Amino acid sequence: MTGRAQRGPLAQELTRLNPWWIRLDWEAADPQLAAAVRAPYERHPTILDDITPPNLYTLRGPRRTGKSTVLKQIVVRLCRAGVDPRRICFFAADALSTFNDLITLFQTARQLMPDLADIPRYFLIDEVTAIPNWQQGIKWIRDNTAVATDCIVLTGSSADDIAAGATHLAGRRGPGVGLDRLLLPMAFPEFIRCAGYELPKPPALSLEAFYTAEGRAHCQEALFSLGTLVDAFEHYLLVGGYPQAVADFRRTAQVSAGFARDLWDVLQSDLRTLGVRQPEQALRLLERIVVGIGSPLSMRSIAESLDVAAATAASWIDTLANAYTVMLLFQESDGIADPKKQRKLYPIDPFLAHLPSRHSPGAHEPDQTRLAEAALAIALFRAVEGDAVDRFGQPGRIFFYRNAKGTEVDFVVPMGPYAAEAKYIDKASVGEARAMVANFGGGLLLTRSAIDLQPGVTIIPAAVFAWLLGQRA
């Protein structure tokens, strides 16, 4: 095919990107691993520690969360486990243009090591979603070559093609389960460790455990660290969990202007794919999201403020959800999402809410109580949705509740049902939870420092809840 990548240049690039094939001392010179060593904390996500042939895995999540570093750490782990280094092949897919190039890449890599014959390989392909219709290339090589027996890990920063991938790759992903993995910015417990707070590793409680006597006992024990936890939580609301932001905070007690600029550029790049050419529009869109945290979203109002059609504004927001930048929370109706009703929008990481004011001093600075609600929403999403990598646009297990009179409950997980309300205040009583009591018989009231660990309406500091809640890395 005209323009198809040639095997000679691909072979050169493969030997450059895979120095472990011939060198034992490659780790020190690797840019991702060297940056991880320089970080003021140790971080080794275990999200891919169980990979094995002949499965095909995806690792999704927003850019700047460390997916490339995780792949390099997997190379180190496999080599130390005794896997022949020549069986491990890494490639950055943004150097390829078409799915035919992807096919040629796999063929070239296998032909470089003919003595390995049909011994299964490990292919680690970074940012595969940069290649249009990449699924077709993967389908062809799984159907027609020995790559069918290899372990493949594909990373990407978009959830938009998950459904297409499932269609094209049905029956070709191997016998494993849980093959789609999700790497988000650090959750609050990991932030505590990496930011340098001296606290013990907490027990990871399921959401339902907080509604039991055992869970309340764990909350009671955690209260001995309440001062440190609240301080850490409020720093988390300022810093967020992007690895570079946490490293900046650890070194200088603030997030650098350089990282704020880089993250802003990532956001604009995602929106530029839909024709958002003016930085002012991107800034105003994010500012509207920040101002509206915790409130039902009026697409018409957002569209009018951006001077675009409602359908255009909706497509921009869907793009942000597909890029793991925001989560849409739908209103619950009979245990499922009601797409006809207004929905809420939460930034996936607290620092995203600070970007407008960091980029433009006159922009809206996020309110702490709204940021706390957003952080709790994402913590709950991570706990109950797990690795549902295509659910940022429509979570299937967590919703908000509103009855015909407009009475609202912030978070509802129908499988219980389990209800929770965010009230980031220092003084609270059962009266703050009237809607939960009336509609669900009780639930969790998540506060700044108010405490009442009784059954029915359990009042828990948000920092304690977010620290103990079991969240996927």
C-alpha positions in Angstrom: 0.0 0.0 0.0 1.3 3.5 -0.9 2.7 5.2 2.1 2.9 2.1 4.2 5.7 2.0 6.8 8.8 0.1 5.5 10.3 -2.7 7.6 13.8 -1.4 7.5 13.1 1.9 9.3 10.7 0.1 11.6 13.5 -2.4 12.5 15.8 0.5 13.3 13.2 2.1 15.5 12.5 -1.1 17.3 16.2 -1.7 18.2 16.4 1.9 19.4 13.2 1.6 21.6 14.1 -1.9 23.0 17.7 -1.6 24.3 17.1 -4.5 26.8 17.4 -6.8 23.8 21.2 -6.3 23.9 22.0 -4.3 27.1 21.8 -5.1 30.7 22.3 -1.5 31.9 19.5 0.0 29.9 17.3 1.1 32.9 19.4 4.1 33.9 19.2 5.7 30.5 15.5 5.1 30.0 13.7 8.5 30.2 10.5 7.2 31.8 12.3 5.1 34.4 14.9 7.8 35.1 12.0 10.3 35.8 10.4 7.8 38.1 13.7 7.4 40.0 14.0 11.2 40.3 10.5 11.6 41.7 10.4 12.3 45.5 8.4 9.2 46.1 8.3 5.6 44.9 5.3 4.6 42.8 4.9 1.2 41.1 1.2 0.6 40.1 0.5 -3.1 40.0 -2.3 -2.7 37.5 -0.5 -4.9 34.9 1.4 -7.2 37.1 -0.7 -10.2 36.1 -0.4 -10.0 32.3 0.1 -13.3 30.6 0.0 -14.8 27.0 -2.2 -15.1 25.0 -4.3 -12.3 26.4 -4.8 -8.9 24.9 -5.1 -6.1 27.5 -5.9 -2.4 27.2 -4.6 0.2 29.7 -6.6 3.4 29.4 -6.7 6.7 31.2 -6.0 10.4 30.8 -2.6 11.6 29.5 0.1 12.5 32.1 -0.9 9.7 34.5 2.1 7.5 33.8 0.9 4.8 31.4 4.2 4.8 29.5 6.1 4.5 32.8 4.0 1.5 33.8 4.9 -0.2 30.5 8.6 0.3 31.2 8.2 -1.0 34.7 6.5 -4.1 33.3 9.6 -4.6 31.1 11.8 -4.4 34.2 9.6 -6.9 36.1 9.5 -9.4 33.2 13.3 -9.3 32.7 13.9 -9.8 36.4 11.5 -12.7 36.4 13.7 -14.5 33.9 11.8 -13.8 30.7 14.2 -13.6 27.7 14.4 -9.8 27.0 14.1 -10.4 23.3 10.5 -11.6 23.9 9.5 -8.2 25.1 8.8 -5.5 22.5 7.8 -1.9 23.3 6.7 0.6 20.6 5.2 4.1 20.7 2.3 3.9 18.2 2.2 7.7 17.5 5.0 7.0 15.1 2.6 5.0 12.9 0.0 6.4 10.5 -2.3 3.5 9.6 -3.4 0.1 10.9 -1.4 -1.4 8.0 1.7 0.1 9.6 0.7 -1.6 12.9 0.5 -5.0 11.1 4.0 -4.3 9.6 5.3 -3.5 13.0 4.3 -6.8 14.5 5.6 -8.7 11.5 8.9 -6.9 11.6 9.4 -7.4 15.4 8.8 -11.2 15.1 11.1 -11.6 12.1 14.0 -9.9 14.0 14.2 -12.9 16.4 13.6 -16.0 14.2 15.4 -18.3 16.8 12.5 -17.6 19.2 10.2 -19.4 16.8 6.7 -19.6 18.2 7.6 -18.8 21.8 5.0 -16.3 23.0 6.2 -12.7 23.0 5.0 -9.6 25.0 4.0 -6.6 22.8 3.6 -3.3 24.7 2.2 -0.8 22.3 1.9 2.8 23.8 -0.9 5.2 22.7 -2.4 2.8 20.1 -5.5 5.0 19.8 -3.4 7.5 17.9 -3.8 5.1 14.9 -7.1 5.3 13.1 -9.0 2.0 13.1 -6.2 0.3 15.0 -8.6 -2.5 15.9 -8.5 -3.7 12.3 -4.8 -4.1 12.4 -4.9 -6.1 15.7 -7.7 -8.3 14.3 -5.7 -9.2 11.2 -2.5 -10.1 13.1 -4.5 -12.2 15.7 -6.3 -14.0 12.9 -3.4 -14.6 10.5 -0.1 -14.7 12.3 1.6 -16.3 15.3 0.8 -13.1 17.3 -2.4 -14.9 18.2 -0.5 -16.6 21.0 1.3 -13.5 22.2 0.5 -11.2 25.1 -0.4 -7.7 23.9 -0.9 -4.6 26.0 -2.3 -1.6 24.3 -2.5 1.8 26.0 -4.6 4.8 25.0 -6.1 8.1 26.2 -9.6 7.7 24.8 -12.6 5.6 25.8 -14.3 6.5 22.5 -13.2 3.3 20.7 -13.9 0.8 23.4 -17.1 -0.4 21.8 -15.5 -0.6 18.3 -12.6 -2.6 19.8 -15.0 -5.0 21.4 -16.8 -5.6 18.1 -13.6 -6.1 16.0 -11.7 -8.2 18.6 -14.5 -10.4 19.8 -13.0 -13.9 20.4 -9.5 -12.7 19.8 -8.5 -11.3 23.2 -7.7 -14.6 25.0 -9.2 -16.5 27.9 -8.5 -14.0 30.6 -11.1 -11.8 32.4 -10.8 -8.2 33.4 -8.6 -7.4 30.3 -9.5 -3.7 30.2 -7.6 -1.7 32.8 -7.8 1.9 33.9 -5.0 4.1 35.2 -6.3 7.4 36.7 -4.5 10.1 38.7 -3.7 9.1 42.2 -6.6 8.4 44.5 -6.5 10.1 47.9 -4.8 7.2 49.8 -2.0 7.1 47.3 -1.7 10.9 47.4 -1.2 10.7 51.2 1.7 8.2 50.8 3.4 10.0 47.8 2.9 13.5 49.3 4.9 12.4 52.4 2.2 12.3 55.1 3.1 9.9 57.9 0.1 7.7 58.2 -0.3 3.9 58.3 -1.6 2.1 55.3 -5.4 2.1 55.7 -7.7 -1.0 55.5 -9.4 -0.8 52.1 -13.2 -0.9 52.8 -15.8 -1.6 50.2 -18.6 1.0 50.0 -21.1 -1.4 51.6 -18.8 -1.8 54.6 -19.4 1.8 55.7 -23.0 0.9 56.4 -22.0 -1.9 58.9 -20.8 -1.9 62.5 -17.3 -3.2 61.4 -17.0 -0.3 59.0 -18.0 2.2 61.6 -15.4 0.7 63.9 -12.7 1.3 61.3 -13.9 4.9 60.9 -13.7 5.3 64.7 -10.1 4.1 64.7 -9.2 6.5 61.8 -10.4 9.5 63.9 -7.0 9.3 65.7 -5.5 10.7 62.5 -8.3 13.2 61.7 -6.2 16.3 61.9 -3.6 15.0 59.4 -6.3 13.5 57.2 -8.2 16.8 56.9 -5.0 18.7 56.2 -4.0 16.1 53.5 -7.5 16.1 51.9 -7.5 19.9 51.6 -4.1 19.8 50.0 -5.4 17.1 47.7 -8.2 19.4 46.6 -5.5 21.9 45.6 -3.0 19.6 44.1 -4.9 16.5 42.8 -3.2 13.2 41.9 -1.4 13.7 38.7 2.1 12.2 39.4 3.9 15.4 38.3 1.6 17.6 40.3 2.3 15.5 43.4 6.0 15.6 42.8 5.9 19.4 42.5 4.0 19.6 45.7 6.4 17.4 47.5 9.3 19.5 46.4 8.0 23.0 46.5 4.5 22.8 48.3 2.7 23.9 45.1 2.0 22.7 41.5 4.4 24.2 39.0 3.3 26.6 36.3 5.0 24.3 33.8 2.7 21.3 34.7 -0.4 23.5 34.7 0.5 24.7 31.2 1.2 21.1 30.0 -2.2 19.9 31.4 -3.9 22.9 29.8 -2.3 22.0 26.4 -3.5 18.4 26.8 -7.1 19.6 27.4 -7.0 22.0 24.4 -5.6 19.2 22.2 -8.5 16.9 23.1 -11.0 19.7 22.2 -9.2 20.7 19.1 -10.1 17.4 17.5 -13.7 18.6 17.5 -12.9 22.0 16.0 -12.5 24.1 19.2 -9.8 26.3 17.8 -10.1 29.2 20.1 -8.4 28.9 23.5 -11.0 31.2 25.0 -13.8 28.7 24.2 -11.9 25.9 25.9 -11.2 28.1 28.9 -14.9 29.2 29.1 -16.1 25.6 28.8 -13.9 24.3 31.6 -14.8 27.3 33.7 -18.5 26.6 33.3 -17.9 23.0 34.3 -16.0 24.2 37.4 -18.7 26.7 38.4 -21.4 24.0 37.9 -19.8 21.3 40.0 -22.5 19.5 42.0 -25.4 21.1 40.0 -27.5 19.6 37.2 -26.0 20.6 33.9 -28.0 22.9 31.5 -26.5 22.1 28.1 -28.5 25.0 26.6 -27.0 27.4 29.1 -23.5 26.2 28.4 -24.0 26.4 24.6 -25.3 30.0 24.9 -22.3 31.1 26.9 -20.0 29.5 24.3 -22.1 30.9 21.4 -22.5 27.4 19.8 -25.3 25.0 19.2 -26.4 22.7 22.1 -25.4 19.7 20.1 -21.9 21.1 19.7 -21.5 21.8 23.4 -22.7 18.3 24.1 -20.1 16.8 21.8 -17.4 18.8 23.4 -18.3 17.6 26.8 -18.6 14.0 25.5 -15.0 14.4 24.2 -13.8 15.4 27.6 -15.5 12.4 29.2 -14.0 10.1 26.5 -10.6 11.6 27.3 -11.1 10.8 31.0 -11.2 14.5 31.9 -14.7 14.7 33.4 -17.3 12.2 34.6 -20.9 12.6 33.8 -23.3 11.6 36.7 -26.8 10.7 35.5 -30.0 11.0 37.5 -31.3 7.6 38.6 -34.7 6.3 37.6 -35.7 2.8 38.7 -32.1 1.8 39.2 -30.7 2.9 35.9 -29.6 6.2 34.2 -32.3 8.5 32.9 -30.8 10.1 29.7 -33.7 12.5 29.4 -32.9 14.3 32.6 -30.1 16.8 33.3 -26.8 15.3 34.5 -24.0 16.5 36.7 -20.4 17.0 35.7 -17.3 16.3 37.8 -13.6 16.8 36.9 -11.8 13.5 37.2 -9.0 15.2 39.3 -9.2 18.3 41.6 -6.3 20.1 39.8 -8.3 20.2 36.6 -10.7 22.6 38.3 -7.9 25.0 39.1 -6.7 25.2 35.4 -9.0 28.2 34.5 -7.7 30.4 37.3 -4.1 29.2 36.8 -4.4 30.0 33.1 -6.3 33.3 33.5 -6.1 35.1 36.8 -9.6 36.6 36.3 -11.3 33.2 35.9 -13.4 31.5 38.5 -11.5 29.9 41.4 -13.2 26.7 42.5 -15.1 26.6 45.7 -13.7 24.1 48.3 -17.0 22.6 49.1 -17.7 21.9 45.5 -14.2 20.4 45.0 -14.8 18.1 48.0 -18.0 16.9 46.4 -16.2 16.3 43.1 -13.4 14.4 44.9 -16.0 12.2 46.7 -17.9 11.6 43.4 -14.7 10.3 41.7 -13.7 8.2 44.8 -17.1 6.5 44.7 -16.9 6.0 40.9 -13.5 4.3 41.3 -14.8 2.1 44.1 -18.0 0.9 42.4 -17.2 1.1 38.7 -13.7 -0.3 39.0 -12.1 -0.8 35.5 -15.2 0.2 33.6 -13.1 2.2 31.1 -15.9 3.2 28.9 -18.2 4.5 31.7 -17.0 8.1 32.2 -19.8 9.3 29.9 -22.5 7.2 31.6 -21.6 5.4 34.8 -23.8 2.4 35.3 -23.6 1.8 39.0 -23.6 5.3 40.6 -26.1 8.1 40.1 -27.7 11.1 41.8 -31.3 11.0 43.0 -34.0 13.7 42.6 -37.7 13.3 43.2 -40.6 15.1 41.7 -40.4 17.9 44.3 -36.7 18.6 43.5 -35.4 17.0 46.6 -31.9 15.6 45.9 -29.4 13.1 47.2 -25.9 13.5 45.9 -24.9 9.9 45.3 -26.9 6.7 45.1 -25.6 3.2 44.3 -28.8 1.1 43.5 -27.2 -2.3 44.3 -27.8 -1.5 48.0 -29.2 0.9 47.7 -26.5 2.9 49.3 -26.9 6.6 49.6 -24.4 9.3 50.5 -24.6 13.1 50.8 -21.6 15.5 50.6 -21.8 18.3 53.1 -18.3 19.7 53.6 -19.0 21.5 56.9 -17.8 21.3 60.4 -21.2 21.2 62.2 -23.8 18.8 60.9 -26.7 16.9 62.2 -29.1 14.2 61.1 -31.3 17.0 59.9 -28.9 17.7 57.0 -29.8 14.2 55.7 -33.6 14.6 55.5 -33.7 13.7 51.8 -31.6 10.5 52.4 -33.8 9.5 55.3 -37.1 10.2 53.5 -36.1 8.3 50.3 -33.5 5.7 51.4 -34.0 5.3 55.2 -30.6 6.8 55.8 -27.0 6.8 54.5 -23.7 8.5 54.8 -23.3 12.2 55.5 -19.8 13.2 54.4 -18.5 16.3 56.2 -15.4 18.3 56.8 -15.0 17.4 60.5 -18.5 16.7 61.9 -18.7 13.1 63.3 -21.5 10.9 64.5 -20.8 7.2 63.8 -24.3 5.9 64.6 -26.3 3.6 62.4 -29.0 5.0 60.1 -27.4 8.4 59.3 -23.7 7.9 59.8 -21.8 11.2 59.8 -18.2 10.7 58.6 -15.5 13.2 57.8 -14.9 13.1 54.0 -11.2 12.7 54.5 -11.7 9.6 56.6 -14.2 8.2 54.1 -11.9 8.8 51.1 -8.9 7.4 53.0 -10.6 4.1 53.9 -12.7 3.6 50.7 -11.1 0.9 48.5 -10.3 2.6 45.2 -8.6 1.2 42.1 -5.1 2.5 41.4 
